[in-house]
Structure formats: C-alpha cells, structure tokens
C-alpha cells in the first residue's frame, strides 16, 4: 500500500483528533491512529474505547488498504518536517516507510484488524444545530462540570432537548451554569449527559461558524457529524440532579457591575486569598463594592474598591474568586447582573445583554465569611 499526502495537512488533521489518545492505556494499539484508504480518501481514526474521533482528507493513492501507525512518533516527526509531500509505503508486515524530499523514516505499524470496532448507530434519534451554537454551549458550560468521579452524573454536560429549545447544564454542586438556545430544537423531549473529554476535543475540532451539524444519539452513545469530522462518545449512565430546584426564584437585590473591571479586581485581590478556598469577601453598598481577601497563615491581605449600581440592603457576602472569574469569562457582555438575597443563599450571575436566541444563567454558592 502506498499513498502521498501533504505533511502540514496531515499534521493538522491528526492534531484535531490526537486528544482522544491516552498514553497509559492497557491496550497498546489504542496508542495508534488507524489509517484507512478508500477511493483516494484517507480516514484517520483515534479511540480510547469511550470516544472515537475520525477525520477524512484527500490523498494521492492507487490502492485501498489500512494500517495502524503509532501516534506519538508520527506527530513528533511531522512537527519537524517542513511543508512538503510525503510518500507512505506500507509493506505486508505493516512496516511503514515515510519518504520526504531529503529524508527517509521507518516505523513499525500494527495489524488494523486488531483495532477496536466502533459502536453502531442503532435506534438513534437526531437533531441539528449550528456548529457555532454547539461550540458556544460547550464553552459556556464545560468549566462548571465536576471532576469528582464519585459523582459521575456531574462530570459532564447535561443536554436537555425539547421542541422549543435545547438547554445545556453543568454543575459541580458549588456552581451551576444553564445555557439555553431557542434557535436549536429537537423533535421530542429527551435528555442525556455527555462526558467532559469528548466535548473538550469537539470544541477544538469544530469550526466556529454556521455550518449545520448532524447530531444523533441512542441510549448509550452520542454521534456528531460535520463534513470531514465525526465523533462518537459513550454517554454517562447516571441521573443528572434536579437542578431546577436549586435555582432561587426570589433574589430581590440586584448588583450591576462592569464585567472586565470586576474580573480584573477579582484577579488582583484573589492573589492574597487562602489558596484552598480562594475566598474574596464583597461588601456592597448602593454605589460602591469593596473586595477583600486574606490568608491568615501568611499574613497576606488584599483590598480594592470599585463602583457599582446596587439596589438593596447593604450586604457582605463571600465567594470563591476562581468560580466568579470563570463565570465572568463566560458572560459576553459589558456588564453583568448579580442577583442576591442573603449572605448564605446562592447568587445568580446573568449577562445584562444576551444575543438573540440565547439565555445564560449562572449560579454560585457563597462561602462562610471569615470572622
């Protein structure tokens, strides 16, 4: 088997799916890419048994065939080869010889018949949405998903489908993000939880444009197709917590503050906070907010004042600064509104301006104030 391919184009396609491959795997073949040639099209697959990613590219080839090639050495070599055509020669023992303008490199491939088979798309339901809508939804929710494997339902993003909208929810029990798109709809009400890893890889592989994605799912897997890119991932088999009951309906006090200024102040002050809690206390009056952080163990202390608009009783409330900074990152508006009730109840953070068809709501639990 022999084919010719552009080195830079091959590297770009491999990098889109390389994140799937795990290095400390019990099956050595999972450290390989599967190369399949069919009618001058090269399909490259990567899998970790939970997630499958495939990209397709055009090549010069007279024969069809397939081979498994170790991922790390292939990518490391391509990074150091200038853009030029490369000729791949694969012998019957799966030895791979790569020839460039002034070099020849050999690597031992593996038998493609030993590569894991991908799941079948049986009994699927499907819906469509734009690529930019899905990428935005992932960016605005994924940061709030939990890393606690003891609570698997919280380690992914909850997709909640209906005939009017699609909601994306993530929580780690300390914060919650609910992002709603009314420009994306499903044919029926349904829900499933998608793990963090495939969503992270997907948002980097998909274009941020209005291309339409074909998304389908069954009880065990999610299937996403976009032209040359395909992803299959196993869904999390767990029950997502009833997030609606934790979103307060009565938060009478509203604080409006400049997003960038608030985020910058939090970054500066949180440097002096306790590293285990990242606690920053906010003392809020009608037109001024005072931010304070301290680490008693090291006698660190940081204070700042900034202007704000606030209607409500003067309040002192503490939050994890890292959580607030992440949330402000997700709020694409000049100002944000923080809705509060008491220092012991959850605050709600909402962008003051939202794009048509979008609705973002973020909830953060307060910390107990240092006495």
C-alpha positions, -999 to 999 in steps of 0.1 A, spaced: 0 0 0 13 34 -9 0 70 -7 12 106 -10 0 133 14 9 169 24 29 168 56 13 200 71 -23 189 61 -17 155 77 -4 171 109 -33 195 111 -58 166 108 -40 144 133 -39 172 158 -77 176 156 -82 140 170 -49 134 189 -65 144 222 -86 112 222 -55 90 225 -45 80 261 -8 73 267 -12 50 298 -35 25 281 -37 -12 288 -41 -19 251 -10 -7 231 -30 -5 199 -50 24 214 -18 45 212 -21 42 174 -40 60 146 -60 38 123 -53 48 87 -79 36 61 -77 44 24 -108 42 3 -111 57 -32 -84 83 -27 -98 94 7 -78 88 39 -99 82 70 -79 86 103 -94 72 135 -84 77 172 -101 60 201 -98 54 238 -128 29 238 -150 56 253 -146 82 225 -140 77 188 -129 106 166 -124 104 128 -112 129 102 -111 125 64 -87 140 39 -79 137 2 -47 119 -8 -30 105 -38 -33 67 -39 -39 39 -64 -49 12 -39 -71 9 -9 -59 -5 24 -55 1 61 -28 2 88 -23 13 124 6 38 130 19 48 165 5 83 172 32 99 192 62 92 169 41 102 138 30 136 152 65 143 167 81 137 133 55 157 113 61 187 136 97 188 125 91 183 88 87 213 66 55 215 44 61 191 16 45 159 0 53 128 20 52 93 5 40 65 28 49 29 18 34 1 39 46 -35 34 28 -67 41 42 -69 77 28 -33 84 62 -17 83 58 20 74 84 39 54 79 76 51 99 94 24 103 132 23 124 154 -1 156 146 17 149 120 43 136 85 49 120 74 81 108 39 93 83 30 119 66 -4 127 28 -3 123 3 -28 136 -24 -51 122 -55 -30 117 -77 -60 123 -69 -57 160 -82 -21 162 -114 -18 182 -146 -17 163 -167 15 167 -202 14 181 -231 11 157 -256 40 154 -287 18 161 -321 32 172 -309 68 171 -329 100 175 -314 130 158 -315 168 157 -294 196 140 -278 227 153 -252 251 140 -215 244 148 -211 278 165 -241 271 187 -226 238 200 -191 253 204 -206 283 223 -227 260 245 -196 239 254 -175 269 261 -202 284 284 -209 253 305 -180 229 305 -159 248 331 -186 242 357 -186 204 353 -173 184 382 -140 165 384 -154 142 411 -156 106 397 -176 96 428 -205 117 413 -203 107 376 -236 125 367 -219 158 374 -187 151 354 -203 160 321 -228 184 305 -265 177 306 -282 181 273 -320 188 277 -339 186 245 -374 199 237 -394 210 207 -388 247 215 -352 248 227 -321 229 238 -306 235 273 -271 227 284 -265 224 321 -233 218 341 -227 218 379 -202 207 405 -225 214 435 -208 247 442 -218 264 410 -242 258 382 -245 270 346 -276 268 325 -273 278 288 -304 278 266 -306 280 228 -340 287 212 -325 285 177 -319 248 182 -348 224 185 -354 186 188 -383 166 176 -392 154 211 -383 159 248 -352 139 258 -320 143 278 -285 127 282 -252 135 298 -220 139 277 -186 135 293 -161 163 296 -132 148 275 -151 144 241 -167 178 245 -133 194 250 -119 178 219 -150 185 199 -150 223 206 -114 225 194 -121 204 162 -153 221 151 -153 254 132 -169 284 149 -193 291 121 -229 285 110 -222 251 94 -250 226 103 -241 197 125 -259 164 124 -262 151 159 -278 118 168 -279 97 200 -292 65 214 -293 51 250 -255 46 251 -238 69 226 -237 104 210 -228 107 173 -218 141 159 -210 146 122 -196 177 105 -183 171 70 -148 155 74 -151 153 112 -170 126 131 -172 119 168 -188 91 187 -187 91 225 -202 70 253 -228 88 273 -227 89 311 -251 64 325 -263 83 356 -292 105 366 -285 142 365 -295 161 397 -327 181 396 -310 214 390 -342 234 387 -349 232 425 -316 249 434 -321 280 412 -337 306 435 -368 324 422 -366 352 447 -334 372 448 -346 407 453 -312 426 455 -296 434 422 -260 445 417 -248 457 382 -211 459 376 -187 462 347 -176 427 337 -140 434 328 -134 457 358 -149 432 382 -129 403 368 -96 423 369 -103 433 405 -110 397 415 -78 385 398 -57 411 417 -73 406 451 -76 368 450 -37 366 448 -39 374 486 -66 349 494 -63 315 511 -53 291 484 -76 263 495 -108 285 494 -99 314 471 -123 334 493 -130 370 484 -155 389 505 -177 415 488 -190 444 509 -217 461 488 -234 494 493 -256 514 469 -228 527 446 -196 510 458 -183 475 463 -153 466 485 -134 434 477 -113 419 504 -91 388 507 -67 375 533 -46 345 541 -42 345 579 -15 318 578 9 340 558 -5 375 569 -14 382 533 -42 408 527 -57 425 496 -84 451 493 -99 471 465 -129 494 459 -149 497 427 -180 515 416 -213 496 410 -251 500 409 -269 482 437 -304 483 449 -309 465 482 -298 464 518 -260 468 524 -245 433 523 -213 414 530 -210 381 511 -181 359 502 -175 338 471 -147 316 456 -130 341 434 -119 315 409 -156 305 403 -166 341 398 -137 347 373 -147 316 353 -183 328 352 -174 363 341 -153 347 313 -185 331 300 -205 363 302 -201 380 268 -215 414 278 -200 447 290 -219 444 323 -232 416 345 -261 415 370 -255 397 403 -288 388 420 -286 382 458 -309 377 488 -289 368 519 -252 361 525 -260 324 530 -280 319 498 -269 313 462 -262 343 440 -272 344 403 -250 359 377 -266 370 344 -251 390 315 -271 422 311 -271 418 273 -276 384 256 -277 375 219 -310 366 203 -319 330 209 -295 327 239 -302 326 276 -273 322 301 -278 319 338 -250 311 363 -255 302 400 -227 303 426 -229 292 462 -215 316 488 -187 308 513 -190 312 550 -175 346 559 -142 346 579 -150 361 613 
